[in-house]
Amino acid sequence: MASAPILGGSKKVGLDDEAFGARFNGPLVHETVRAELNARRQGTASTKTRGLVRGGGTKPWRQKGTGRARAGSSRSPIWTGGGTIFGPQPRHYTFKVNRKERRAALRSALSVHAERGSLAVLDVAAFQTPSTKQAAGLLADWPGGGTVLVLVTAEQALVARSFRNLQRVDVLPSTEAGIADIIGAARLLASEDALTELAARAKGERVETEETA
């Protein structure tokens, strides 16, 4: 059974083999990350065609006899101030990824961190009050570099407030963290309750919270 160290202590926490010991599936993770990032795009870019640009209803000059090229509208795309050809229009970029595929991608992302030793457990009992200084000191003693993703439960707000102002540190509830967030972080720091929620999500089990209990 794989395990993860508890920051600031000498103990380790055992990890669920099904959720943290899966084989990495690169193409599946790539597809799922693309789907998540595409879903975050607003898709509100919009341009006007020649029919939407105001004006241009009058022919600029007569058809023949001027020596100039024929022109039917001053809002032609080849004119300054004219419409746009094949410009972006409001759309959505989302595409579907099956539920089982998303779970398998989550298992792959979690297993990568467990395999390379970039996963650690946070002792939330040490944060009785919000303390950014304490959080910074805890991360400083953790060897490694890069971005850090801190995962907590919805009830652990004090811990989230301690880490949220640190540079290159992102704090998310474990139920809202996507595969793109997890695989994109160099190191993953999670509370024991957050690990339990992640394992439940990865295995397709119902996540128990205080509201649903």
C-alpha positions as CSV (number, residue, x, y, z in Angstrom):
1,M,0.0,0.0,0.0
2,A,1.3,3.4,-0.9
3,S,1.6,6.1,1.7
4,A,2.0,9.8,2.0
5,P,4.0,11.7,4.7
6,I,2.3,14.2,7.1
7,L,4.0,17.5,6.8
8,G,5.6,18.7,10.1
9,G,5.6,15.2,11.5
10,S,7.2,11.7,11.1
11,K,4.0,9.7,10.6
12,K,2.6,8.6,7.3
13,V,-0.9,8.0,6.0
14,G,-1.8,5.0,4.0
15,L,-3.4,5.6,0.6
16,D,-6.2,3.7,-1.1
17,D,-4.7,1.4,-3.7
18,E,-7.6,1.7,-6.1
19,A,-7.5,5.5,-6.1
20,F,-3.8,6.1,-5.7
21,G,-2.2,3.0,-7.3
22,A,-3.7,3.0,-10.8
23,R,-1.7,2.9,-14.0
24,F,-1.2,6.2,-15.7
25,N,-3.3,6.7,-18.8
26,G,-1.8,9.6,-20.7
27,P,-4.3,9.9,-23.6
28,L,-7.3,9.7,-21.2
29,V,-5.9,12.4,-18.9
30,H,-5.1,14.6,-21.9
31,E,-8.7,14.3,-23.2
32,T,-10.2,15.0,-19.8
33,V,-8.0,18.0,-19.2
34,R,-8.9,19.4,-22.6
35,A,-12.6,18.9,-21.8
36,E,-12.2,20.8,-18.4
37,L,-10.2,23.7,-19.9
38,N,-12.6,24.0,-22.8
39,A,-15.6,24.1,-20.4
40,R,-14.0,27.0,-18.7
41,R,-13.8,29.1,-21.9
42,Q,-16.5,31.8,-22.1
43,G,-16.9,31.6,-25.9
44,T,-18.3,35.2,-26.0
45,A,-16.0,36.5,-28.8
46,S,-18.2,38.1,-31.5
47,T,-17.5,40.0,-34.7
48,K,-19.8,41.7,-37.2
49,T,-20.3,40.6,-40.7
50,R,-21.0,43.1,-43.5
51,G,-24.7,42.7,-42.9
52,L,-24.4,43.6,-39.2
53,V,-22.2,46.7,-39.7
54,R,-24.2,49.9,-39.6
55,G,-24.4,51.9,-42.8
56,G,-23.2,51.0,-46.3
57,G,-26.7,50.8,-47.8
58,T,-25.9,53.4,-50.5
59,K,-23.7,52.5,-53.4
60,P,-20.5,54.6,-53.0
61,W,-20.3,55.6,-56.7
62,R,-21.9,54.7,-59.9
63,Q,-21.1,51.4,-61.5
64,K,-19.3,52.7,-64.6
65,G,-17.4,55.7,-65.8
66,T,-15.4,56.6,-62.7
67,G,-12.3,54.5,-63.5
68,R,-12.4,52.9,-60.1
69,A,-13.3,49.4,-59.2
70,R,-16.9,48.5,-58.8
71,A,-18.2,48.9,-55.2
72,G,-21.7,48.2,-53.9
73,S,-21.2,49.0,-50.2
74,S,-18.7,50.8,-48.0
75,R,-19.1,48.0,-45.5
76,S,-17.5,45.4,-47.7
77,P,-14.9,43.3,-45.8
78,I,-12.1,44.7,-48.1
79,W,-12.9,48.3,-47.0
80,T,-11.7,49.9,-43.8
81,G,-14.6,49.9,-41.3
82,G,-16.2,47.0,-43.2
83,G,-17.4,43.7,-41.9
84,T,-15.3,40.7,-40.9
85,I,-15.1,37.5,-43.0
86,F,-15.4,34.2,-41.0
87,G,-14.8,36.0,-37.7
88,P,-15.4,34.4,-34.3
89,Q,-19.0,34.1,-33.1
90,P,-20.4,33.2,-29.7
91,R,-20.1,29.4,-29.3
92,H,-19.3,26.8,-26.7
93,Y,-16.2,24.6,-26.7
94,T,-17.4,21.8,-24.4
95,F,-17.4,18.2,-25.4
96,K,-18.5,15.2,-23.4
97,V,-16.2,12.9,-21.5
98,N,-18.0,9.8,-20.0
99,R,-18.2,9.6,-16.2
100,K,-16.1,6.4,-16.0
101,E,-13.4,8.1,-18.1
102,R,-13.3,11.1,-15.8
103,R,-13.0,8.8,-12.8
104,A,-10.2,6.8,-14.5
105,A,-8.4,10.1,-15.3
106,L,-8.7,11.2,-11.7
107,R,-7.2,8.0,-10.5
108,S,-4.3,8.4,-13.0
109,A,-3.6,12.0,-11.8
110,L,-3.7,11.0,-8.1
111,S,-1.5,8.0,-8.8
112,V,1.2,10.1,-10.5
113,H,1.6,12.3,-7.4
114,A,1.6,9.2,-5.1
115,E,4.2,7.5,-7.3
116,R,6.6,10.4,-7.6
117,G,6.3,11.4,-4.0
118,S,4.8,14.8,-4.6
119,L,1.8,14.1,-2.4
120,A,1.7,15.0,1.3
121,V,-0.9,15.1,4.0
122,L,-1.7,18.3,5.9
123,D,-2.4,18.2,9.7
124,V,-5.4,20.6,10.0
125,A,-5.3,20.3,13.8
126,A,-2.2,22.5,13.8
127,F,-4.2,25.4,12.4
128,Q,-6.4,26.6,15.2
129,T,-6.3,30.1,13.8
130,P,-5.5,31.3,10.3
131,S,-1.7,31.8,10.0
132,T,0.0,32.5,6.7
133,K,3.4,32.5,8.4
134,Q,2.8,29.0,9.7
135,A,1.6,27.8,6.3
136,A,4.7,29.3,4.6
137,G,7.0,27.6,7.1
138,L,5.3,24.3,6.6
139,L,5.8,24.5,2.8
140,A,9.4,25.7,3.2
141,D,10.3,22.4,5.1
142,W,8.8,20.3,2.2
143,P,11.5,19.6,-0.3
144,G,10.7,20.3,-3.9
145,G,9.6,23.2,-6.0
146,G,7.0,24.4,-8.4
147,T,3.3,25.1,-7.8
148,V,1.4,23.7,-4.8
149,L,-2.2,22.7,-4.8
150,V,-3.8,22.6,-1.3
151,L,-7.0,20.6,-1.1
152,V,-9.3,20.9,1.9
153,T,-12.9,20.1,2.7
154,A,-15.6,22.7,2.9
155,E,-15.4,22.7,6.7
156,Q,-11.7,23.5,6.8
157,A,-12.0,27.2,6.0
158,L,-9.3,28.2,8.5
159,V,-6.7,26.1,6.7
160,A,-7.7,27.6,3.3
161,R,-7.3,31.1,4.7
162,S,-3.8,30.3,5.9
163,F,-2.6,29.2,2.4
164,R,-4.6,31.3,0.0
165,N,-2.2,34.4,0.0
166,L,1.0,32.4,-0.6
167,Q,2.7,32.7,-4.0
168,R,2.4,29.8,-6.4
169,V,-0.1,28.1,-4.0
170,D,-3.7,27.4,-5.0
171,V,-6.3,26.3,-2.5
172,L,-9.5,24.4,-3.6
173,P,-12.1,22.3,-2.0
174,S,-11.4,18.7,-2.8
175,T,-14.9,18.2,-4.3
176,E,-14.2,21.0,-6.8
177,A,-10.7,20.2,-7.9
178,G,-10.5,19.1,-11.5
179,I,-8.0,16.8,-13.2
180,A,-6.4,19.8,-14.8
181,D,-5.8,21.4,-11.4
182,I,-4.4,18.2,-9.9
183,I,-2.1,17.1,-12.8
184,G,-1.0,20.7,-13.4
185,A,0.4,21.1,-9.9
186,A,3.9,20.2,-9.1
187,R,3.0,19.1,-5.6
188,L,-0.2,18.1,-3.9
189,L,-1.0,18.8,-0.3
190,A,-4.3,17.6,1.1
191,S,-5.9,17.0,4.5
192,E,-6.9,13.5,5.4
193,D,-10.6,14.3,4.9
194,A,-9.8,15.7,1.5
195,L,-7.9,12.5,0.6
196,T,-11.0,10.5,1.6
197,E,-13.2,12.7,-0.6
198,L,-10.8,12.4,-3.5
199,A,-10.7,8.6,-3.2
200,A,-14.5,8.4,-3.1
201,R,-14.7,10.6,-6.2
202,A,-12.1,8.4,-8.0
203,K,-14.0,5.2,-7.1
204,G,-17.4,6.6,-7.9
205,E,-18.6,6.5,-4.3
206,R,-20.9,9.0,-2.6
207,V,-19.0,11.7,-0.8
208,E,-20.3,12.1,2.7
209,T,-20.4,15.6,4.1
210,E,-21.9,17.0,7.3
211,E,-24.9,18.2,5.3
212,T,-25.6,14.8,3.8
213,A,-24.7,12.7,6.8
